[in-house]
Amino acid sequence: MTVRALIAIAVATLAAAAPVTAAEVSCKQTPAAIRTLAQTAEGEQAAKALKLVSTGEKLCAEDNRFEAGKKFAAAAKLLGTELAALNNGSTAQ
């Protein structure tokens, strides 16, 4: 593999992770917004999302906001929206 190929792979990997880090994660407001949205969702999807929120809150308590953000983003996606939309007060349903 050439150096350029390795750099391209590294850039692609970082770009794939960018959406999670681009959205600002609040360890208090984000879980609350997801819980509010989950109240109107289907039972199984809501339950999965709430489990992810719970895990995210535990990660926040351990001061691991990056991993918590991943869990919150996955929960938001299960509910049909994006994390950035939740943090802006709107949903992309």
N, C-alpha and C positions, 0 to 999 in steps of 0.2 A: 504494500500500500504506500502511496506517496504521501508526502507531508500535506499536500493540498487536500487529499481525500480524507485524511485524519481531521484536518481543520474543519472541513465541510461536515463531517459526522458530528464533531463537537458542537458546531454552531446549530445544527439541526436539533440536537438533543436539548440545548439550552432554549431554543425557540419553542420547542414542545412544552417546556416547563413554564414558559413566560406567562401564559394566561392565569395560572394559579398565583404567581407572585405579583402580577399586575393589579389584581383586585386587592384593595385594602381590607384586611381582616380585623374585625373588632371582636374580641373574645366575649363581649356582652351583647352587642347589637346584632351581630350576624346570626348567632344561634336563635335569638328571639325572633328575628325576621323569618328564619326557616321554620320555626315552630308555628308561627302565624300562618304561613303558607301551607304547612302540612295539615292544618285543620280542615282545609277544603279539598285535600287530595284523597285519592283512593286508599283504602285501608292498608294494603301490603306495601305500596310505594311510600306512604306516610310513615309506616312502621320502620322501614329500612332507612328512610331519611332521618328519622328521630334517633335511631341507633348510631348513625354516622355523626349526628350533632353531639350526642353524648360522648362519643369517642373524641371528637374535636375539642369539646370542653375539657376533657381530661388532659389532652395534649396542651391546651392553653394553660392549665394549672401547672404543668411541668415546664412552662415557658418555651414551648415548641410551637410558635405561631405558624411556621411554614407548613409543618405537617398537619396542624389543625386546619389551616386554609385548604389543604387538599381534601380533607374530610368534609368541610363545609361546602366546597365546590361540588363534590360528588353528591351530597345531599340535595343541593339546589338543582343539579342536573336531573336527579331522580324526580324532582317535582316540576320539571319542565321549564326551568329558568336557568340563568347564569348567575354566578356569585356577584359579579359586577352590577348586574341589574338589581339584585336585592339590596346591595349597599348603596345604590342610588335612589332607593325607594320605589322602584318600578319593577315589573316582571315582564319577561319576554315570552309569554305563553302564546 
